[in-house]
Amino acid sequence: MAKKKKNKKSRKSGSFKHDLLQQIVAVFDKNPTKSFNYKQLSKAFGFRDVSNKKLITIILNELVDQGKLYETQRGKYRLKASENFIQGKVDMTSRGAAYIVVEGTASDIYINARNTNTALNGDIVKVNIFSGKMSKKIEGEVVEVVERAQTEFVGVLEKSTNFSFVITDNQRMPVDIFISNDKLKNAQDGDKVIAKMTEWPLDKKNPFGKIVKVLGKPGENDTEMHAILAEFGLPYEFPFKVEKAAKKLDLEISAQEIKKRRDFRTTTTFTIDPKDAKDFDDALSLKKLKNGNWEIGIHIADVSHYIQPGSLLDNEAYKRATSVYLVDRVVPMLPEILSNQACSLRPHETKLCFAAVFELDEKATIINEWFGRTVIFSDRRFTYEEAQERIEKKEGDLVEEILQLDKLAKILRKERFKKGSIAFDRVEVKFQLDLEGTPTGVYFKESKDANKLIEEFMLLANKRVAEFIGKVPKGQKAKTFVYRIHDEPNQEKLLSLSNFVKKFGYDLRVENKEVAGSINSLLSKVKGTNEEDMIEQLTIRTMAKAVYSSNNIGHYGLGFNHYSHFTSPIRRYPDVMVHRLLQHYLDGGSSANQQEIEDQCKHSSKMEISATEAERTSIKYKQVEFLQDKIGEEFEGVISGVSEWGLYVQITDSLCEGMVRLNDIEGDFYTFDPPNYCARGQRTGQEYRMGDEVKIKVRRADLVKKQLDFELV
């Protein structure tokens, strides 16, 4: 009798556990993006006794073993996403909705703002697609955040009595961050700060965080520049340990080290750089050989001699991956003792280099080449202006050497364009700044013969180093290397560009073999016209982005089958990698681990994009600051872009760009016509097209949003 009762109880217990398991699974299925612990589930089921709470813990662990759940943190569990869910990257809009960009597919997945859950811009997420056959666009819901793109955000602190919020600068951050008053780190109301997101409770609209850095008061130059760096995850100072390690470096060049290298100290050598440059990472040497040919050495600072793999300095350089060039400052990849002293090829100092040395005849044909470590003594530091003066006036010290290099560079350049290199030659905008960093004027930096001379020899070194490693006899496998690759342009975008430029009377052939030559012809024809900048920008947009990779596909824009970055190791980590790999292979080393190199390439490409975005943002900030005291003033401009919101207008004499909102254009209701890059009035048919000259008045300059609003005059 007792035995039967025991069996009945056992069956009842097993049935109860099974039912409870089903209920727990149902909770997770209904809340695929949420995490729960045993306390929350116990409360949901109304359990107060210890035995049932223990049973929930046992079931949770069993579900983990079965692969149904996973532990997000100690004691907290979440539903494991189905294999049918799609993984992609969040591209958040300013209105809170998002598009999920899935690698290898053309269509993005639309996510309504109410279905983004806790996903933020740049996050890697898993998405459940639920749009039916009737839906015109693929729509879904974020069910899991796999990886956060960032956890630190820049914003302004708004304090109240019991709590605070950080109102973030980033317009694609849809929520503010809640900060309890014990996590303010002495930040005051109105301060610009960096807030770290620490958690996002299930039942809360806003993430919780803490202040990690007080940047200063909004509007102050240093505060804003540091805020821009922080926004893109870029540092603005070196950790104390790194600075200390740099100071401990042995910078003495020993006789033993010199013996290991090819000695160029008696060969004429000089640098040509911008007048405000502090780091000189490349020098040219020139010597006439007895056979009448020219020996040209492209000597690059040997950074890899000073920073050893795995060291504190190397880890920091890799983490940064690049120097960042904001409007008013450089944030270097290496501490100043290296970037501006030991590795900088300063005049009248013995320096250690890694070089590509070529023997060229008078027609710039390569007769011989050599790669390896050198020691140099630079005779002279030229600015671009000084070198240009020698090219134009044909007088001054070292004029013969500069003229000879210019002559060879022009032959190399002509040959490069003949073989398919594309000639983008954009004007660079620079600001004149006062001591506080406030812009007082604008000037344009043009690329002249002296700039092109340096560019041509750097391209030659980069190309030949890549060929030396990557160009192997048929049937052999090239050793792992770092390439700078650039894919072919998107055919659809090219066709769209071709149709657009026809409206201006230009022809662009999009057949594969003719594209590069046709683009060069187009860029040449638009020189000096109102539409020059616009057509050049649209042409650049048809191009793929150049990135670093161990998988070589060539460089379309340059027309090179093999290309690398060898010439700027002071400011680019991939160049340091190239130097190390090149020396390793010169020493007879075996092929490096490709996956390891590829991971480093991806990191470097990602950091380069962040640095470029920060640089553009700093320019935009200074443009707004420059026009801040010019509200109501009128300027001539050119329409540089058209969107569904408005016309983008670039002021002709400063290249500052702002927007004229379509709703603000008087006399008609204007709508966007995407194929024709224009806005058209519904009643009058009046059109505003890209490239049109207009007169505008500065209406508003918003430093916080870095936005300029114009109105048509």
Wavefront OBJ file of the C-alpha trace (Angstrom):
o trace
v 0.000 0.000 0.000
v 2.800 2.385 0.962
v 4.654 1.444 -2.222
v 1.677 2.345 -4.402
v 1.382 5.714 -2.729
v 5.069 6.365 -3.384
v 4.657 5.543 -7.084
v 1.633 7.828 -7.302
v 3.572 10.650 -5.672
v 6.541 10.004 -7.957
v 4.312 10.119 -11.039
v 2.671 13.282 -9.758
v 6.084 14.820 -9.085
v 7.332 13.915 -12.587
v 4.183 15.313 -14.170
v 4.511 18.535 -12.158
v 8.145 18.958 -13.227
v 7.195 18.339 -16.863
v 4.384 20.905 -16.702
v 6.643 23.427 -14.981
v 9.321 22.914 -17.655
v 6.720 23.608 -20.362
v 5.598 26.779 -18.553
v 9.216 27.987 -18.193
v 9.903 27.345 -21.881
v 6.714 29.275 -22.743
v 7.935 32.290 -20.725
v 11.242 32.341 -22.637
v 9.543 31.781 -26.018
v 7.266 34.770 -25.411
v 10.216 36.925 -24.323
v 13.062 35.903 -26.668
v 15.158 39.012 -25.930
v 14.812 38.942 -22.141
v 16.875 37.243 -19.439
v 15.340 35.696 -16.306
v 16.687 34.255 -13.050
v 14.995 31.715 -10.764
v 13.668 34.493 -8.469
v 11.819 36.248 -11.309
v 10.302 32.958 -12.516
v 9.336 31.932 -8.978
v 7.578 35.260 -8.524
v 5.818 34.861 -11.905
v 4.509 31.396 -10.904
v 3.653 32.483 -7.340
v 6.139 30.087 -5.683
v 7.334 30.960 -2.204
v 8.627 27.591 -0.968
v 12.311 26.693 -1.261
v 11.705 23.272 -2.917
v 9.910 24.736 -5.958
v 12.527 27.472 -6.296
v 15.213 24.749 -6.322
v 13.226 22.821 -8.938
v 13.172 25.903 -11.199
v 16.981 26.160 -10.872
v 17.340 22.446 -11.809
v 15.065 22.905 -14.862
v 16.968 26.023 -15.989
v 20.273 24.115 -15.898
v 18.706 21.179 -17.782
v 17.457 23.567 -20.488
v 21.006 24.957 -20.793
v 22.334 21.382 -21.247
v 19.683 20.781 -23.914
v 20.790 23.931 -25.788
v 17.421 25.644 -25.322
v 18.771 28.393 -23.022
v 22.132 29.991 -22.340
v 23.451 31.795 -19.271
v 23.912 35.527 -20.019
v 25.521 36.124 -16.627
v 25.718 34.119 -13.402
v 22.177 32.900 -12.617
v 20.472 34.712 -15.530
v 19.201 32.819 -18.566
v 17.984 33.687 -22.046
v 16.466 31.819 -24.972
v 19.036 30.556 -27.460
v 18.137 31.990 -30.871
v 16.769 29.589 -33.457
v 19.043 28.664 -36.368
v 16.358 30.110 -38.617
v 16.964 33.585 -37.195
v 19.152 35.906 -39.242
v 22.203 37.674 -37.858
v 23.238 41.141 -39.008
v 24.429 44.613 -38.068
v 22.103 47.382 -36.873
v 21.951 50.574 -38.929
v 19.806 52.783 -36.675
v 17.925 55.787 -38.038
v 17.552 59.069 -36.136
v 13.865 58.219 -35.575
v 14.577 54.985 -33.690
v 13.721 52.494 -36.447
v 16.555 50.379 -37.866
v 17.749 48.400 -40.838
v 19.640 45.164 -40.319
v 22.497 44.829 -42.776
v 23.159 41.153 -43.487
v 26.544 40.292 -45.015
v 26.315 38.782 -48.486
v 22.715 39.870 -49.141
v 21.443 42.873 -51.077
v 18.248 43.451 -49.059
v 18.266 44.974 -45.584
v 15.682 43.951 -42.966
v 13.495 46.773 -41.675
v 12.863 46.922 -37.920
v 10.114 49.183 -36.616
v 11.164 51.297 -33.604
v 8.865 49.254 -31.324
v 10.648 46.015 -32.348
v 14.295 47.027 -31.890
v 14.147 45.985 -28.211
v 17.513 46.959 -26.671
v 19.486 47.000 -29.945
v 21.608 50.068 -30.664
v 23.402 51.350 -33.753
v 26.246 49.091 -34.884
v 25.249 46.146 -32.666
v 25.376 42.613 -34.057
v 21.896 41.155 -33.528
v 19.701 38.154 -34.291
v 16.436 38.932 -36.026
v 13.183 37.045 -36.406
v 11.641 37.839 -39.812
v 7.861 37.986 -39.687
v 6.783 39.946 -42.800
v 4.344 37.948 -44.935
v 3.978 37.685 -48.689
v 1.823 40.822 -48.825
v 4.587 42.987 -47.334
v 6.649 44.999 -49.799
v 9.697 45.083 -47.549
v 11.354 42.457 -45.403
v 10.449 43.247 -41.809
v 11.459 41.651 -38.544
v 12.068 41.931 -34.820
v 15.345 41.919 -32.908
v 15.335 38.869 -30.619
v 18.884 38.959 -29.313
v 21.802 41.369 -29.090
v 24.811 39.172 -29.869
v 27.487 41.827 -29.548
v 27.398 45.479 -28.510
v 29.151 47.885 -30.862
v 29.797 50.282 -27.993
v 28.959 50.710 -24.330
v 30.376 54.209 -23.816
v 28.500 57.271 -25.054
v 29.159 61.002 -25.073
v 26.468 63.402 -23.950
v 25.398 66.222 -21.671
v 24.385 65.509 -18.077
v 20.940 66.649 -16.942
v 20.671 66.466 -13.145
v 17.546 66.374 -11.060
v 17.147 65.901 -7.296
v 17.112 62.088 -7.135
v 18.621 60.943 -10.442
v 20.218 62.135 -13.673
v 20.194 61.410 -17.391
v 22.902 61.686 -20.036
v 21.383 63.156 -23.204
v 23.630 61.602 -25.843
v 25.182 63.579 -28.725
v 24.730 60.734 -31.184
v 21.477 61.253 -33.084
v 21.326 57.537 -33.826
v 21.202 56.696 -30.109
v 17.420 56.496 -29.542
v 17.458 56.613 -25.726
v 19.082 58.603 -22.932
v 21.103 56.891 -20.210
v 19.781 56.817 -16.641
v 22.447 57.634 -14.019
v 21.802 57.218 -10.302
v 23.244 60.088 -8.293
v 25.846 57.839 -6.603
v 27.452 57.183 -10.016
v 28.069 60.759 -11.178
v 31.833 60.910 -10.539
v 31.484 64.581 -9.467
v 29.914 65.571 -12.806
v 27.837 68.738 -12.641
v 24.598 69.616 -14.386
v 25.342 70.645 -17.998
v 28.771 68.963 -18.167
v 29.740 67.049 -21.277
v 30.587 63.521 -20.095
v 31.329 59.964 -21.153
v 28.738 57.556 -19.737
v 29.217 53.797 -19.676
v 26.102 51.679 -20.128
v 26.187 49.042 -17.358
v 22.836 47.246 -17.725
v 19.450 47.492 -19.347
v 16.785 46.099 -16.973
v 14.002 44.094 -18.599
v 11.237 46.368 -17.465
v 12.985 49.703 -18.104
v 12.771 51.994 -21.118
v 16.282 53.389 -20.579
v 19.609 51.685 -19.997
v 21.395 52.297 -16.680
v 24.910 53.637 -16.603
v 27.657 55.475 -14.770
v 29.854 58.470 -15.556
v 33.399 57.388 -16.441
v 34.840 60.732 -17.561
v 33.951 64.404 -17.272
v 35.091 66.121 -20.497
v 34.260 69.727 -19.578
v 31.753 72.364 -20.548
v 30.036 72.140 -23.967
v 31.368 74.622 -26.510
v 34.960 74.631 -25.225
v 37.333 73.529 -27.975
v 39.168 70.801 -26.018
v 35.896 69.459 -24.621
v 34.375 69.149 -28.094
v 37.445 67.588 -29.722
v 37.756 65.042 -26.895
v 34.021 64.366 -27.201
v 34.376 63.641 -30.936
v 37.194 61.175 -30.234
v 35.206 59.487 -27.471
v 32.104 59.274 -29.701
v 34.041 57.098 -32.151
v 35.814 55.059 -29.482
v 39.175 56.761 -30.041
v 41.595 57.686 -27.236
v 43.028 61.183 -26.742
v 45.831 60.365 -24.328
v 48.215 57.479 -23.687
v 47.926 55.337 -20.553
v 50.631 56.163 -17.992
v 52.198 52.670 -18.361
v 52.599 53.161 -22.128
v 54.253 56.585 -21.718
v 56.567 55.074 -19.101
v 57.509 52.175 -21.412
v 58.265 54.647 -24.234
v 60.595 56.664 -21.983
v 62.500 53.493 -21.052
v 63.312 52.650 -24.705
v 66.978 52.551 -25.676
v 67.162 55.096 -28.508
v 70.922 54.888 -29.014
v 71.945 53.606 -32.458
v 74.876 51.254 -31.909
v 77.726 50.528 -34.317
v 76.599 46.889 -34.255
v 73.094 47.846 -35.448
v 74.542 49.978 -38.266
v 76.676 47.015 -39.441
v 73.505 44.946 -39.978
v 72.141 47.547 -42.413
v 72.831 48.999 -45.838
v 74.491 52.371 -45.194
v 73.111 55.391 -47.091
v 74.577 58.081 -44.831
v 76.840 59.455 -47.575
v 74.084 59.400 -50.236
v 72.069 62.600 -50.818
v 68.854 62.158 -48.829
v 66.008 64.507 -47.936
v 62.382 64.618 -46.770
v 59.445 66.543 -48.294
v 56.459 67.066 -45.978
v 53.699 69.568 -45.078
v 55.067 72.636 -43.280
v 53.170 71.794 -40.081
v 54.317 68.134 -40.001
v 56.131 66.913 -36.897
v 56.651 63.283 -37.883
v 58.656 62.592 -41.051
v 58.251 58.904 -41.824
v 59.614 58.836 -45.381
v 62.784 60.115 -47.070
v 64.153 59.877 -50.609
v 67.777 59.242 -51.522
v 69.168 59.815 -55.016
v 72.448 58.779 -56.636
v 73.573 58.650 -60.270
v 75.177 55.284 -61.090
v 78.194 54.774 -63.348
v 75.969 53.229 -66.046
v 73.897 56.449 -66.205
v 70.907 55.030 -64.329
v 69.480 56.403 -61.090
v 69.453 54.681 -57.725
v 66.433 55.901 -55.768
v 65.892 54.846 -52.182
v 62.491 55.165 -50.519
v 63.457 55.068 -46.842
v 60.732 54.544 -44.250
v 61.095 54.957 -40.477
v 61.895 51.550 -38.946
v 59.220 51.570 -36.249
v 59.415 47.761 -35.913
v 62.981 48.136 -34.564
v 61.653 50.028 -31.538
v 58.341 48.309 -30.785
v 58.536 44.564 -30.268
v 55.553 42.238 -30.885
v 53.457 41.742 -27.764
v 55.043 44.639 -25.853
v 52.988 47.344 -24.106
v 53.850 49.792 -26.905
v 52.933 47.301 -29.609
v 49.615 46.408 -27.977
v 48.684 50.088 -27.670
v 49.693 50.792 -31.292
v 47.604 47.827 -32.484
v 44.628 48.906 -30.388
v 44.726 52.401 -31.948
v 45.759 51.063 -35.395
v 46.056 54.589 -36.810
v 46.830 58.194 -35.972
v 43.776 60.472 -36.015
v 43.915 63.877 -37.732
v 41.338 66.269 -36.326
v 41.110 69.870 -37.527
v 43.260 71.267 -34.718
v 45.394 68.326 -33.584
v 46.924 64.959 -34.315
v 46.223 62.055 -31.979
v 49.244 59.843 -32.703
v 49.359 56.058 -32.843
v 52.746 56.102 -31.088
v 53.929 58.163 -28.096
v 55.684 61.419 -29.022
v 59.148 60.137 -28.113
v 58.780 57.708 -31.034
v 56.537 59.559 -33.502
v 58.269 62.955 -33.308
v 61.769 61.955 -32.196
v 63.274 58.446 -32.532
v 61.313 57.397 -35.643
v 60.979 60.830 -37.249
v 63.515 61.216 -40.082
v 64.697 64.625 -38.928
v 67.496 66.416 -40.827
v 71.140 66.022 -39.750
v 70.393 62.972 -37.584
v 71.307 59.326 -38.144
v 68.114 57.295 -38.451
v 67.154 53.624 -38.844
v 64.917 52.810 -41.816
v 63.308 50.046 -43.837
v 63.766 50.756 -47.534
v 62.755 49.919 -51.060
v 65.679 50.796 -53.352
v 65.262 50.927 -57.132
v 67.581 51.315 -60.089
v 65.688 53.293 -62.746
v 66.773 54.310 -66.214
v 65.866 57.682 -67.790
v 62.496 56.246 -68.901
v 61.682 55.261 -65.293
v 61.945 51.560 -66.122
v 62.901 49.443 -63.094
v 66.211 47.688 -63.784
v 66.848 46.354 -60.264
v 65.180 46.470 -56.861
v 66.217 45.732 -53.270
v 64.298 45.611 -49.986
v 65.788 45.709 -46.533
v 66.957 47.686 -43.525
v 69.021 50.856 -43.999
v 70.628 53.655 -42.041
v 70.358 57.234 -43.363
v 71.408 60.802 -42.596
v 68.905 63.310 -44.019
v 70.639 66.359 -45.551
v 67.591 68.588 -45.723
v 63.964 68.895 -44.644
v 61.828 70.415 -47.433
v 58.267 71.615 -47.084
v 56.037 70.940 -50.100
v 56.110 74.667 -50.855
v 59.947 74.756 -50.899
v 60.160 71.698 -53.164
v 57.480 73.167 -55.456
v 59.478 76.381 -55.709
v 62.507 74.430 -56.988
v 60.336 72.638 -59.563
v 58.806 75.891 -60.803
v 61.775 78.289 -60.562
v 64.509 75.714 -61.184
v 66.793 77.251 -58.561
v 67.831 76.638 -54.957
v 69.731 73.972 -53.033
v 69.312 70.357 -54.246
v 67.371 71.667 -57.255
v 68.943 69.140 -59.685
v 67.967 66.213 -57.455
v 64.385 67.429 -57.050
v 64.012 68.103 -60.787
v 65.319 64.621 -61.622
v 62.903 62.969 -59.185
v 60.056 65.116 -60.555
v 60.896 64.046 -64.112
v 60.868 60.329 -63.197
v 57.707 60.713 -61.071
v 55.846 62.285 -64.015
v 56.780 59.346 -66.254
v 55.626 56.860 -63.581
v 52.385 58.793 -63.120
v 51.620 58.915 -66.841
v 52.263 55.183 -67.127
v 50.061 54.481 -64.100
v 47.077 56.305 -65.610
v 47.633 54.585 -68.936
v 47.270 51.237 -67.121
v 43.969 52.121 -65.447
v 44.685 54.222 -62.360
v 41.856 56.677 -61.571
v 42.755 60.343 -61.041
v 40.814 61.605 -58.026
v 42.343 64.957 -57.163
v 40.137 66.487 -54.487
v 40.786 69.869 -52.885
v 41.380 69.667 -49.129
v 39.725 72.267 -46.888
v 41.831 73.651 -44.010
v 40.905 76.114 -41.263
v 42.997 78.966 -39.925
v 42.648 78.735 -36.140
v 43.388 81.211 -33.361
v 45.098 80.217 -30.084
v 41.787 78.958 -28.619
v 41.181 76.757 -31.689
v 38.399 78.991 -33.049
v 38.309 79.103 -36.883
v 39.096 82.555 -38.264
v 39.395 81.662 -41.944
v 39.379 78.889 -44.544
v 41.982 77.960 -47.151
v 42.302 75.177 -49.707
v 45.176 72.736 -49.918
v 45.951 71.723 -53.493
v 48.076 68.829 -54.654
v 50.910 70.197 -56.821
v 53.923 68.573 -58.514
v 55.902 68.314 -55.245
v 53.032 66.427 -53.586
v 52.641 64.201 -56.633
v 56.397 63.482 -56.679
v 56.243 62.050 -53.146
v 52.960 60.263 -53.854
v 54.385 58.536 -56.931
v 57.452 57.114 -55.194
v 55.386 55.990 -52.192
v 52.985 54.215 -54.576
v 55.958 52.592 -56.312
v 57.343 51.263 -53.008
v 53.928 50.025 -51.827
v 53.238 48.301 -55.123
v 56.640 46.618 -55.541
v 56.781 45.385 -51.931
v 53.350 43.748 -52.438
v 54.503 42.213 -55.745
v 57.736 40.967 -54.164
v 55.734 38.831 -51.720
v 52.502 38.204 -53.623
v 53.654 37.684 -57.223
v 54.749 34.035 -57.339
v 55.240 31.588 -60.221
v 52.124 29.734 -61.388
v 51.347 26.737 -59.229
v 53.016 28.214 -56.143
v 51.130 29.738 -53.229
v 51.999 33.255 -52.079
v 52.943 33.697 -48.435
v 50.481 35.428 -46.116
v 50.782 39.204 -46.374
v 48.898 42.443 -45.668
v 47.346 43.945 -48.792
v 45.466 47.178 -49.330
v 42.577 46.029 -51.509
v 39.932 47.939 -53.449
v 37.095 46.067 -55.169
v 35.539 46.918 -58.533
v 32.770 49.557 -58.517
v 29.130 48.575 -58.158
v 27.693 48.155 -61.674
v 24.235 49.473 -60.734
v 25.726 52.617 -59.199
v 27.888 53.116 -62.310
v 24.839 52.887 -64.594
v 22.995 55.366 -62.387
v 25.986 57.763 -62.516
v 26.244 57.338 -66.298
v 22.572 58.261 -66.741
v 22.921 61.239 -64.405
v 26.014 62.811 -66.046
v 24.319 62.576 -69.467
v 21.983 65.336 -68.249
v 25.050 67.595 -68.004
v 26.276 66.585 -71.463
v 28.944 64.103 -70.298
v 29.488 60.514 -71.351
v 30.536 57.675 -69.038
v 31.108 54.227 -70.520
v 30.433 51.440 -68.031
v 31.819 48.438 -69.936
v 34.380 46.817 -67.610
v 37.466 47.346 -69.782
v 36.706 51.009 -70.392
v 35.422 52.194 -67.001
v 38.700 53.524 -65.506
v 39.666 55.446 -68.656
v 36.142 56.794 -69.031
v 36.062 57.955 -65.378
v 39.395 59.757 -65.870
v 38.036 61.417 -69.004
v 34.892 62.511 -67.121
v 36.882 63.914 -64.162
v 39.117 65.803 -66.578
v 36.154 67.330 -68.443
v 34.356 68.552 -65.295
v 37.468 70.368 -63.973
v 36.623 74.008 -63.257
v 32.856 73.593 -63.780
v 30.087 74.179 -61.218
v 29.311 70.482 -61.201
v 32.954 69.382 -60.652
v 32.719 68.720 -56.906
v 29.300 67.076 -57.173
v 30.270 64.700 -60.012
v 33.546 63.832 -58.292
v 31.645 63.040 -55.068
v 29.080 60.903 -56.914
v 31.884 59.058 -58.715
v 33.626 58.329 -55.402
v 30.324 56.968 -54.050
v 30.205 54.374 -56.860
v 33.544 53.036 -55.627
v 34.004 50.313 -53.041
v 35.869 51.203 -49.839
v 39.571 50.318 -49.730
v 40.388 48.002 -46.798
v 43.205 45.853 -45.427
v 43.106 42.126 -46.113
v 45.289 39.031 -46.344
v 43.179 37.958 -49.358
v 44.522 39.875 -52.328
v 42.040 40.992 -54.999
v 44.105 43.947 -56.233
v 43.443 47.674 -56.010
v 40.909 48.802 -58.609
v 41.288 52.556 -58.063
v 45.044 52.441 -58.608
v 44.887 49.771 -61.302
v 47.385 47.559 -59.403
v 47.139 43.769 -59.107
v 49.240 43.903 -55.925
v 49.288 46.775 -53.461
v 50.186 47.171 -49.812
v 50.932 49.898 -47.247
v 54.650 50.057 -46.470
v 55.370 53.767 -46.235
v 53.735 55.153 -43.043
v 54.415 52.944 -39.995
v 54.482 55.957 -37.633
v 50.771 56.517 -38.282
v 49.403 53.161 -39.573
v 49.719 49.801 -37.816
v 49.301 47.709 -41.027
v 52.591 49.241 -42.264
v 54.299 47.939 -39.101
v 52.832 44.506 -39.883
v 54.140 44.748 -43.461
v 57.663 45.597 -42.242
v 57.683 42.642 -39.852
v 56.346 40.178 -42.416
v 58.725 41.421 -45.106
v 61.765 41.022 -42.819
v 60.501 37.585 -41.699
v 60.326 36.427 -45.336
v 63.667 38.039 -46.255
v 65.116 35.951 -43.406
v 63.634 32.811 -44.982
v 60.681 32.477 -42.600
v 57.639 30.313 -43.309
v 54.220 31.734 -44.147
v 52.492 33.546 -41.263
v 49.164 32.403 -39.816
v 46.573 33.789 -42.237
v 43.641 33.895 -39.812
v 45.700 35.865 -37.295
v 46.809 38.376 -39.962
v 43.262 38.632 -41.362
v 41.862 39.422 -37.888
v 44.468 42.191 -37.491
v 43.573 43.539 -40.955
v 39.866 43.688 -40.064
v 40.606 45.507 -36.819
v 42.843 48.007 -38.652
v 40.170 48.650 -41.302
v 37.538 49.191 -38.599
v 39.729 51.667 -36.701
v 40.581 53.498 -39.924
v 36.839 54.006 -40.615
v 36.317 55.341 -37.061
v 39.264 57.735 -37.457
v 37.939 58.995 -40.815
v 34.468 59.572 -39.311
v 36.008 61.480 -36.386
v 38.042 63.635 -38.783
v 34.921 64.470 -40.830
v 32.951 65.263 -37.670
v 35.676 67.646 -36.462
v 35.580 69.436 -39.843
v 31.782 69.672 -39.630
v 32.051 71.084 -36.106
v 34.520 73.770 -37.237
v 32.315 74.639 -40.228
v 29.380 75.272 -37.877
v 31.634 77.219 -35.506
v 32.995 79.290 -38.412
v 29.474 80.337 -39.483
v 28.122 80.756 -35.943
v 28.621 84.540 -35.993
v 27.390 84.890 -39.592
v 23.662 84.277 -39.010
v 21.654 86.275 -41.569
v 24.623 86.730 -43.948
v 24.230 85.738 -47.614
v 26.595 83.484 -49.597
v 26.884 82.019 -53.079
v 26.636 78.231 -53.099
v 26.133 75.079 -55.145
v 23.577 72.342 -54.435
v 25.771 69.410 -53.373
v 23.038 66.919 -52.523
v 19.284 66.393 -52.470
v 17.290 64.218 -50.059
v 13.649 63.748 -49.080
v 14.233 66.346 -46.329
v 16.022 69.082 -48.205
v 18.745 70.518 -50.406
v 22.352 70.327 -49.237
v 24.180 73.484 -50.281
v 27.947 73.975 -50.224
v 29.114 77.567 -49.856
v 31.484 78.293 -52.738
v 34.213 80.234 -50.934
v 34.462 78.069 -47.772
v 32.971 74.667 -48.791
v 30.866 74.749 -45.595
v 27.752 72.633 -46.167
v 24.265 73.109 -44.734
v 20.678 72.191 -45.490
v 17.729 74.084 -46.920
v 14.647 72.174 -45.767
v 12.140 71.456 -48.547
v 9.293 72.583 -46.285
v 10.955 75.994 -45.961
v 11.150 76.724 -49.707
v 8.443 79.284 -50.370
v 5.989 79.393 -53.263
v 5.395 75.654 -53.788
v 5.401 72.191 -52.203
v 8.641 70.406 -53.158
v 9.218 66.635 -53.279
v 12.368 64.571 -53.814
v 12.992 62.887 -57.182
v 15.800 60.339 -56.422
v 16.728 59.187 -59.982
v 17.274 62.797 -61.075
v 18.920 64.026 -57.837
v 16.490 66.919 -57.715
v 13.585 68.445 -55.769
v 10.534 69.403 -57.855
v 7.689 71.789 -57.104
v 4.294 70.066 -57.455
v 2.481 73.157 -58.766
v 5.128 75.060 -60.733
v 7.380 72.192 -61.818
v 10.366 74.300 -60.658
v 13.411 72.046 -60.102
v 16.445 72.324 -57.838
v 19.160 69.948 -59.027
v 22.568 68.891 -57.765
v 25.099 71.279 -59.283
v 22.696 74.254 -59.477
v 24.082 77.599 -58.298
v 21.998 79.202 -55.547
v 22.246 82.058 -53.078
v 21.604 81.206 -49.435
v 21.299 82.937 -46.089
v 22.667 81.326 -42.899
v 19.610 80.658 -40.744
v 20.950 78.590 -37.846
v 24.272 77.111 -36.649
v 23.712 74.328 -34.098
v 27.028 73.360 -32.490
v 25.510 70.560 -30.410
v 24.039 68.780 -33.459
v 26.849 70.024 -35.735
v 24.215 71.224 -38.202
v 23.921 74.259 -40.449
v 20.491 75.398 -41.616
v 20.248 77.678 -44.655
v 17.392 79.350 -46.457
v 17.210 80.204 -50.148
v 17.445 83.885 -51.011
l 1 2 3 4 5 6 7 8 9 10 11 12 13 14 15 16 17 18 19 20 21 22 23 24 25 26 27 28 29 30 31 32 33 34 35 36 37 38 39 40 41 42 43 44 45 46 47 48 49 50 51 52 53 54 55 56 57 58 59 60 61 62 63 64 65 66 67 68 69 70 71 72 73 74 75 76 77 78 79 80 81 82 83 84 85 86 87 88 89 90 91 92 93 94 95 96 97 98 99 100 101 102 103 104 105 106 107 108 109 110 111 112 113 114 115 116 117 118 119 120 121 122 123 124 125 126 127 128 129 130 131 132 133 134 135 136 137 138 139 140 141 142 143 144 145 146 147 148 149 150 151 152 153 154 155 156 157 158 159 160 161 162 163 164 165 166 167 168 169 170 171 172 173 174 175 176 177 178 179 180 181 182 183 184 185 186 187 188 189 190 191 192 193 194 195 196 197 198 199 200 201 202 203 204 205 206 207 208 209 210 211 212 213 214 215 216 217 218 219 220 221 222 223 224 225 226 227 228 229 230 231 232 233 234 235 236 237 238 239 240 241 242 243 244 245 246 247 248 249 250 251 252 253 254 255 256 257 258 259 260 261 262 263 264 265 266 267 268 269 270 271 272 273 274 275 276 277 278 279 280 281 282 283 284 285 286 287 288 289 290 291 292 293 294 295 296 297 298 299 300 301 302 303 304 305 306 307 308 309 310 311 312 313 314 315 316 317 318 319 320 321 322 323 324 325 326 327 328 329 330 331 332 333 334 335 336 337 338 339 340 341 342 343 344 345 346 347 348 349 350 351 352 353 354 355 356 357 358 359 360 361 362 363 364 365 366 367 368 369 370 371 372 373 374 375 376 377 378 379 380 381 382 383 384 385 386 387 388 389 390 391 392 393 394 395 396 397 398 399 400 401 402 403 404 405 406 407 408 409 410 411 412 413 414 415 416 417 418 419 420 421 422 423 424 425 426 427 428 429 430 431 432 433 434 435 436 437 438 439 440 441 442 443 444 445 446 447 448 449 450 451 452 453 454 455 456 457 458 459 460 461 462 463 464 465 466 467 468 469 470 471 472 473 474 475 476 477 478 479 480 481 482 483 484 485 486 487 488 489 490 491 492 493 494 495 496 497 498 499 500 501 502 503 504 505 506 507 508 509 510 511 512 513 514 515 516 517 518 519 520 521 522 523 524 525 526 527 528 529 530 531 532 533 534 535 536 537 538 539 540 541 542 543 544 545 546 547 548 549 550 551 552 553 554 555 556 557 558 559 560 561 562 563 564 565 566 567 568 569 570 571 572 573 574 575 576 577 578 579 580 581 582 583 584 585 586 587 588 589 590 591 592 593 594 595 596 597 598 599 600 601 602 603 604 605 606 607 608 609 610 611 612 613 614 615 616 617 618 619 620 621 622 623 624 625 626 627 628 629 630 631 632 633 634 635 636 637 638 639 640 641 642 643 644 645 646 647 648 649 650 651 652 653 654 655 656 657 658 659 660 661 662 663 664 665 666 667 668 669 670 671 672 673 674 675 676 677 678 679 680 681 682 683 684 685 686 687 688 689 690 691 692 693 694 695 696 697 698 699 700 701 702 703 704 705 706 707 708 709 710 711 712 713
